[in-house]
């Protein structure tokens, strides 16, 4: 019944919506076409604002009680300089506000308007009346700190600063801080997504997307150059967002100053005069008008139209939801299409950067890259931020081993900062062993990621790690710690890669994700598994190849990995490097290079990693029966975290031991006669083989398992493609200890010369410095 009423009520608008859509698209397209033919940009040079004094402008509408309560704090705070002034713009109030100000605040300049011009119109009038270069715009329901002004004025030290926003608290400390002044924005599914962030680690000037209209200082001349608050967005909301975005596109900066504190009685005026439903309808309408005016990238605008009309149908069928477009809001916006067209023309004339760039610049990392002074020559010890999707301690898997070693060795050549995701809170304390090697460490307990969007082209393994808090932490750290190199670990963090102009963005592909999936598909007989895996493979290949374009340095484990990626996308060749990350501290291994006794075959690998589980299952399914038929005497010790029960492996009774994770396996590596690596899927490099080579233990491996380490059977290890070949290799190593020892010695010499972490990470640091120097030269041209 509710659905029927909603449909009947909106039916005329729904029926007319295709016509509205056509008119809107044609109108905006014509504006763009004419602007490209006739439009021009006349952008005056930036002028630095005078920081000595300021004007405060307070728009008021029937807020006598609020002025009585909060205006004294403003007058008191502005009394520190003779040129400061306070202006109240009365928007045609009917409650005696103007008379009250005249009677009780003679030092306040009153601008009494005969009619209500709305928040934007009243504010614009106040800016025109102000005498100072810096104008602080405050809501009438705002109480200010006694010393709130000086930190704001401090923010206008550079000529390209447009606005500096206060930190906002609520008068009721128990109320959720829906606004803080530290604003963020993302373009998602065709709409601007806004949020206020609380971050106590931000203690001084920091970029934000826009300055709140009722709690922010503006450069008056720049404000007027942009045209002030746009009447298109009357009666309220998003005028400040619109202005902030215009400023970023103009090439200016908007900053947040947490040292300037104000207290807001949220919606103290508007919330009393209008219903929640009406306010929400205006907000939705203005989000649409914002896009029509400001989004000039054709792909983003088309995405907006597709998303807004799809959202309207969803709202019609399932009901309204805050932030989601509906047909009434689209209809209200359509009635203003010609006003939006006029505003779009002016916005195009003011824009100095495109939408993509304007969305990036308020983010901490991009802000440092675009605006912060960076030395023309790269530092001898660059500041490196390593970001990992997994904990580095305890080093229970190969990736953690590589990352720990990188941190320890890189600390000799760079200032290392670490951000890592952990599964449990206690894991952060396991990283105390890295404190001596890092300048800072931050952790996020594993997040859920964003839900998979229908028909999304993003791989599920990437969506699992999509998180706004992680992105925020990365960018805040780049700015606060003056990072030179962003080092991302694993493909799934490639979504945080940045298109830097002066900083360096590097990624370590621990494995080529889509290649790993393709190999798993080839070995898994289950059709129910292979179908979704094939879809994931196609998504991953498309996404990964596109993502790598944003990285300046792509580190891969082996030459085989490099050749594979380069064959698919030759344009990546200048950025691809192997031999910079995968390594072990060879000198720390107590190598036993003598002939070994016994018959216990060693397998090492965490069982949470599916290729390890499948490898051991294949060994017992396919290889063990051959060995038993040949009467080979052997046992298997399989060490790894989260092992399944022994009955999960066929033919294992009496010969398989699964002790679980062990902090050290040095004694086993020193005594076992053979190490097996029956890996069938995956990509990258097996740290277990490097450690086996360093320990002097003879190895038999599949060719996939030894990919990038050995290509000739018997040179460094025995290689096998089939179960029969694997059984041959294992039998030979157990039967001829002299030949096995000679092979193990060759492997030990090889890993010492090519894969020692001290040498490898020194090459990585040198590569950082070289590429930073190249970017410095390029950015100076």
N, C-alpha and C positions, 0 to 999 in steps of 0.2 A: 504493500500500500504506500509506504514511504517512497519507494522507487518510482511508482506511478505518478505520485504527486510531483516529485522532482522533475520527471521527464515532461509532464504536461506544463509545468511552470516555465521550463526552459525551452520548450519545443519551438517557438518562433525564432529564438536566437540560434538554436541548433540548425534549423532549416536554412537560415540566412548565412551561417558560418562559412560555407564554401565561397559565397560571394565576397564576404569580408576578407577572407584569406587571399582571394585573387586581387582585390583592391590593394591590400596591404603590401603584398609581394611586388606588384607592378609599381606602386608608388615609391617604395624604398629602392627598387631597382632603377627607376628613372632618376631619383636623386643621385645615386651613385654614378650613373652614366653621365648625367649633366655635370656633376662635380669633376669627374675625370676630364671632361672636355673644357669646362669653363672655370672651375674652382681654382683657388690659389691660397697659399699659406703666406701670411705676413706676420711672422713671429718676432716681436721685438726682443732685444737681448735682455738677459736676466739682470735685475737690479737687487742688491742686498738691502733687506729691510733694516731700518733703524731699531736697534735692540734696547734703547735706553728707556722707552716708555711704551704704554699700550692703552688702547681704548677697550672697554668692556661694553658689549651690546647685549641687551636682554629683551627679547621680544615678549610681550605679555598680552594675554587675552583673558579677561575676567579672572585674573589671578591675584587679586588684592591680598588675599590671605597668604599666598605664597611669597609675595613681595615683602609683606610684613615679617614673615618668618626668616627668609633667606637673604634679602637684600643687605641687611646690616653686615653680614660676613663679607660680602663683595666690596662694599664701601670701605670697610676696615682694611682689607687686603690691598686695595688700590691706593691707599693713603701714603705709600712710601715714596712717591715721586710726584713733583708738582705738575708734570705734564700728563700724568695718568688721568683718565676720565671714565665715568660710568654713564652709559646711555640706556634709558628704558624706552623702548618703542612700544607704545600702547596701541594695540590693534583694534581700535573701536570698542573698547571694553564698556560694559553697561553696569559694572559693579563699583564704580567710583575709583578705579585704580589710578587714573591720571591725577585726580584731585588728591588722593592719598600720597602719591609721590611728591607732588608739589608742596604739600603741607609738612611732610615728615623728612624729606630728603632733599633739601634745597641745593646740595652740591651735585645732585644727579641731574644730568641733562635729560629732559623729557621731550620725546617726539610723539605727540598725540595725533594719531590718524583717525579720520572720521569713519572709515570703514575697515573691516578686517581684510587684510591682504594675504592672510595665511602666514604660516611660519616662514616660508621662503621670501615672500614679498616684504614682510615686516623686517626680516633680517637684512635684506638687500638695502632697504631704506636706512637702517642703522649704519651699515658700512659706508654709505655715501655721506652720512653726517659725521662720521668719525674723523678725527684730525691726525691720528697716529698711524704709522706704517703697519703696526701689529694690532690686529683686532681680535679680542677674545670673545667668542660667541657663547653665551650661557643661557640655559633654560631658566625660567623664572622659579623652577622648583629645584634649584641647585645651590647647595651650601659649599663654600670653598675654604680650603686651608689658608691660614694666615699668610703662609709663604708660598702660595701656589704659583705666583706670577713669575718669579725669577727663573725657575727651571724651564718654563715655557719660552721665555725670551732667549735663554741660552741656546735653544734649538734652532734659532734663525741665524746661525753663524755663517752659513753659506748662501750664495745668491740664488741657488736653485731649490731652496726649501719653500714649500708652499704652505704647509700647515704643521702644527705640533699639537698633539692631542693629550688631554689630561688622563690620569688614571681615575676611574670612576668606582665609587663604592655606593652602596645603598644606605639610606638612612636607617633602615631596619637591618641590623647585622645578621638576622636569622633568615633573611630573604635570599633566594638564589640569585647570584650575580649574573643576570642575563646580559649585562653590558659591563665592560671593563675599560674600554678605550683601546685595548690591544686587538685590533680588528684584522681578520683574515678573510680571504675570498678565494673561491675556486670556480671555474667554469665546468659544470657537470650536467650532462644530459640536456644541454641547451638552455640552462638557466644559471644565473649567478647565485652561488651558495655562499652565505655570509655567516660568520661566527665571531664571537668575542672570546679571547683566550685568557686564562689566568695562568701566569707563569712567574713565580717569585724569583726565578733566576735572571729575569730581565729587570735590570736595576737602573738603566740609563737609556738614553735615546736609542730607539729601535724602530725600524720601518713598520708601517701598518698600511692597510689598504685604504682606509679613509679616516678622517677625523670626525668624531661625532659632532653633529651640528650644534648641540647644546652644551659642549664641553671641550672646546678646541680653540686654539689661537691660529689665525690666518694672516698671511701677508696680504694686506688690504689691496695693494695694486694688482697683485696676481689674481686675487678673488674677483676683482672687477673686470680684469682682462678676460677671465673665463665666463663672464656674464652673471656671476653670482648664482644663487639658487634658482633653478629653472622653474618657471611658472607651469611648465608642462606637468610637473609632478604634484601640483596642488591637490588637496589642501595640505598634505603632510606625508612624511616618510620617504626615504631614499634620496631626498635632495642632497644630503651630505655624501652618500655613497656615490651618486652621480658626479658630484664635484670632485671627490677624491680620485675617481677613475679618470676624469678629464685631466686632472693635474698630472697623474702618472703618464698619460698619453702625451701630454705637453712636454714631458721630459723633466718634470719637477719631482720633488720628493715629499712624502707625507710621513711624519714621524710620530712616535708614541713616547711620552715622557712620564714614566711611572713616579718620578719625584714630585710631580704636580698633582695634588690630590683634591678631588671634589666628591661631594656626596649628593646622590640623586634620589628624589622621591619619584620613582619610575612612573611615567604617565600620570604625573600629578595633575596635569592640565587636560590633555587629550582624553585620558581615561575617564575623566569625570563628565565630559561633554558628549562623547560618542560611544555607541555600543561596541562591544568586542567584534561582532559580526561585521559592522561597517568598517571598522579599522582594518580588519583582515582583508576585506574586499578592496580597499584602497591600496594596501600593501601588494596584493597580487596584481592589480592593474599596473602599478608602478614598476614592478619587476619586468612586465612585458614592455612598457614604454622605455625602460632603461636599455633593454636589448635593441629596440628599434632605433634609438638615438645613438648608442655608443658602439655597438658591435658592427664593425665594418668588414671583418673577414668573411667572405662569402660562405665558407664551410661552416663557420660558427653560427651565422645567421640562419642558414638552412636547417641546421641542427635545432636551433631554437624554435623555428616554426613547426618542425616535425614533432618535437617534444611537447610543445605547449598544446597543440591540438590533440595529440594522443593523451596527454594528461587530462585535458578537458573531458574527453570521453570516459576516462577512468573515473573522474570525479562524478560525472553524470550517473554512471552505473553503480558506483560503490560509495558515493558520498564524498563530501569535501574533506580535505585534510590540510592543515597549515603548510604553506609553501608549495602546494600543488595547484596548478592553473585550473580554472573552471570556465565554462562558457560565459557566465555573467562578467567575469573579470576581463575576458578577451573582448567581449562586446563593449565594455567601458573603454578599453584601450582603443578599439577600432574607431570609436567616435572622436578620438584625438589623433587620428592618423596624419592629418595634414599639419598639425602642430608638431608631431613627432618628426615629420619630414623636414620641416624648417629647422628643428633642433639638430637633426642629423647633419644637415648641411653645415651648420656652424661648428659642430663637433669635429667634422672632417677638416675644416679650415684650421682648427686649433691643434690637431693631433700631429705630433712629431715622431711618435713611434707607433708600431702596429699593436693590435690587440694581444697577440701572443707575448710580445715583449712587455707590454704594460701589465699583464697578469703575473709575469715572473718577477718584476723588479721589487715588489714589496716583500718577497721571500728573502730570508736572511742571507742565504748563499749567493743568490743572484745579486742582491743588494751590495754585498761585499765585492763581488766581481765587477759590477758596473760602476760603483760610486766610491768605494774605499781607496785611499792611496796605497798602491802596491809598488815596492821597489822595482826599478827597471831590470835589475839583475836578480836572479833567483837566490834565495838564501842558501848557504852551505848546508844548513840543517833545516830543510823545509818542515812545516807543520802539516802532519798527515792525520786525517780522520779516517779510521777504519770502521766500517759498519758491517756487522755480521748478523745473519738471521738466526744463528745458533750460538750457544755459549761456547767459550773457548776452553773452559775448565769445568770438570776434568776433561782431559783430551781423550774422549772415548770413541772418536771416529777420526778418519783420515783428514777431513777438512779442518777439524779443531787442531790437529797436530800441525798442519801447515800454517794455520793462522797464529797459533801460539809462537811458533818459530819465527814467523814474520815479525810479530810484535817485539820479541826479545832481540832479534838481530837488527831490526830496523831502528831500534832505540839508539844504536851506536851512530846512526847516520841522520836521524830525524827526530823531531819532537812528535811523539805518537799519542793520539787521542783515540779512545775506543767507545763505540756504542754497540751493545750486543743485546739480542733478545734471548731470554731464558724461559724455560718451561715453568720453573718454580722459584719462589722468592729466595729460597736458601741458596740457589746457585750463584747468586751475585757474590756471596762470601767465598765461594770456591775460587774466585778470580783474584783474591788477595795476593796470590803468588805473582801476579803481573803488575802490582803497584809500583815496583821499582823500575819498571820498563815503560810506564805510561805517564803522561802529564795529566790525564784525566780519564775516568771511566764512568760511563752511564749505562743503565740497564732498563729494559722494559720487560715486564713479565709478559709471556706469550699472549698476544691478542688474537681475536677471532678473525680479523680481516673483514673485508666488506663482503656481503652476500653476492653470489654470482648473479649477474644480470642476465636475463633471458637473451639468448642469441649473442652473447658477448664473444668478442674475438680474443679476449684476454685469457691465457691459460689459467687453469684453476690453481696451479702451484704459485702463480704470480698474485692472483687475487687473495690467496691465503695470507700474504704479507703486505697487503694494501692497508695502510693505517695512517690517518692524519697526524696522530701524535708522534709516530716515528718520523714522518716527513718534517714536522715542526722541529723536533729535536735535532735532526740533521742540519737543518738550515740555521737554527739558532746557534748551534755549536760552531758552524763555519764562520759566522759573523763574530760571535763572542771571543772565540779562540784564535781568530785571524788565520784560519786554515788555508793552506796553499794547495793541498792535494786531497780530494775526496776519493777514498779507496773503498769500493763496494765489493762485497764478497757474494758469490753465487749469482746465478742468472735471475733468481726471483727478486733480488734487490735492484735489478737493472731499471726498475720503474722509477727509482730515485736518481737516476743519472741526470746530470745537468749539462746544458749546452753553454759551458763557460767560455768567456772570451780571454781571460787572463789566468784564472785558476785552472787546475788540472783535474779532470774526472777520469778515474781508472776503474776497471772492473776485472776481477779475477773469476774466470769461468772455471770453477772447480771441475765441472764437466760440461759438455755441450748437451744441454737438457733435451732437446728434441732428438738428438742422436741416441741418447740413452733410452728414450721412450721407444724409438724405432727398433732397437735391439731387443728390448723387452717384448715387444709385439711379436718379433720373429721367434722367440723362444716360448711364449705362453700359448698353450693350445686352446684356452677357453675363449670361445667366441663372444660370450657376454662381457669378458674383460677387454678383448681386443677392439670391439667397436668403439666404446668411449675412449679407449687409449689412442685409437687412430685419430679421433676427433681432437684429442688433446695434442697429439703430435703435429697435426696441421696448424692448430692455433699457436703452438710453441714455436714452430719454425717461422711462421709469419711474424710473430711478435718479437722473437729473439733477434732476427736479422734486422728488423726495424729499430729495435732498442739500441743495438750496438753502434748505430750511426751517431748517437749522442755522446759516445765515450771517446776520449782522446787516446786512451791506452787500453788495449784489450789483452789481458794476460791469460794465456792458456797453458796447460800443463806440459804438453809435448809438441814436437814437430808434427806428429800425426794429427793432433787437434788443429793446429794452425793450418795445415794443408787442407783439411776438411772444410773449415770455415771459409778459407780463401777461395776454394773451388766453387762455393755457393755464391759468394759475394766478393769478387776480386777487388772492389773499391775499398774494402777494409784492410787491404794488405799493409799500408803504411802504419796502421794503428796496432796490428797484431804482433805480439811477441811471445815466444816461449822461453823457458829457462830463466824466468824471473821470480817464480813463486814456489813451485813444488820442490821441496828439499827436506833434508834431515840433517841433524848434527852428527855427521859420521864419526867424529872423534869420540863422542860420548858412548858409542856402542862398544862393548867388550867383545871384539870379534874372535870367534873360535875358528881358525883357519886350518885346523888339523882334521884328520879323518874322524867321523862321528860313529858312535855305536848305537845300538838299540833299534827299535822298530816302530816307535811312536811318531806318527805323521802329525804335523802341526798345521792347524787352520786358525786364522785370526780374522775377526770381523764382527761388528755389531749387527745383531739380527733384526734391529728395527729397519735397517737399510735392506730393502727387498732384494736387490741383486746378490747380497751375501747369503740370504736364506735360500734363494733359488739355486745359487752355486753349490751349496752343500747338499741340497736335495738332489741335484743332478749328479753329483759325485756318487752318492749312495744309490741312486736309481740306476745309473748307467755304467759307472766305472767299477764300483765295488764288486758287482757280480762277475766281471771279467777277472778281477784280481783273485777272487775266491776260487774261480774255476782253475786258475793257474797255481793255486795253493801258495800264494804270496802271504807271508806272515807279517801282519801289520795291525796297528791300532790307530785311532784318530783322536786327537785332543783338539777340540774346537772351542776357542776362547773368544768370548764376545758378550756384550751387554744384551740383556733380555732374551736369553736363549729359549727356544721352545722345548717341550719334552722330547726325550730321545725317540719315542715312538712316532714322532713327526717325520722321521727319516727311515725309509725302507732299508732292509738288510743291515741295520746298524746294531743289532743285539750283540752284546759282548765285546764290541770293538769301538764304541763311541763314548766319549766322556765330554760333558757339557758343564764346565765349572762356572760359567757366567763371566762377568767382567773382573779383570784383575788389574790393579793399579800398575803393576810391573810384570812384564813377561820376559825379562832379561834372561832368567835361568832357562826357560823353555827354549828361547831363541838360541841360547848357547849350547844346548844339549841335544835338541831334536835332530834326527838324521835327515829329514826332508820337510820342506815347507810346501804346502799345496795352495794354489790359487785357481780354483775351477770356475772363475767368473765367466758368465756368458753374456751379460748385458752391462750397460753403463758406459761411461765415457770418462775422460780425464786420465788420472794416473792412480795406481794403487800404492798408497803410502806403505802398506804392509810389505810390498815387494822391495821397496827401497830399504826398509828396515831389515828385511831378511838378507838382502845383499850386504848391508853394512855389518850384519852379525856373522856373516860367513856360512850361513845355512844353505845347502843346495835346494833349488827351487824347481818345481814343475808347475807350469801355468798354461791356461788356455791362451791363445793368441790375443783374444780380446783383453784378458786380464793383464798381459804384459805389453799391451799396445803402448808404443812410444818409448819403451825401455829396452826391448830386445826383439830382433826380427829373425835372427839366425838360430835355429834349434841347436842347443848345446853350447852356444857361445857364453851366454851369461846365465841361462836357465834352459830347461827342457820345455819345448813348446808343443802344444797339441791343439788340434781342431776337433777331433772326434774322441769319443770315449775310449776307443781302442788305442789311439795315440797317447792319451793321457795315462792309461794303464801301462803302456810300454815305457813311458818316461819314468813313472814312479817305480816300476819294477827295476829298471836299469839303475836308478840312483840308490835304491836299497841294496842292490846286488853288487855293484862295482863302486866301492867307497873311494877308491883312488881317483877314478875319473870324476866322481861327484865332487871331491875336494878340489881338484884342479879347476873345475868349472866355477865353484864357489869363490875361489881366489880371484879369478878373472872378474867376476861380478863385483867383488869388494873393491878392486882397483878402479873399476869403471865408476862406481857410485862415489868413490872418494874424489875423483877428478871432475865429475860432471854435476853431482847432485848434493854437494855439501852446502848446508844453509849459510855458512859464513860467506862463501863465494857467491851464491845465488842472490842473497838479499843485498849484498854490496852492489851487484849489477842492477837490482831494482832501484836502489837509491840513486845510482848514477843515471838511470833512465828517467826518474822523476826530474832530476835537475836539468837534464838535457831538454826534455820536452817543455818544462817551465820556461827555459831560456828561449826556446823557439816561439812560444806563445808571447813572451814579452816583446820579442822583436816584431812579431806580426801585429800586435796591438798598438805598437808605436807608429806604425806606418800610416 
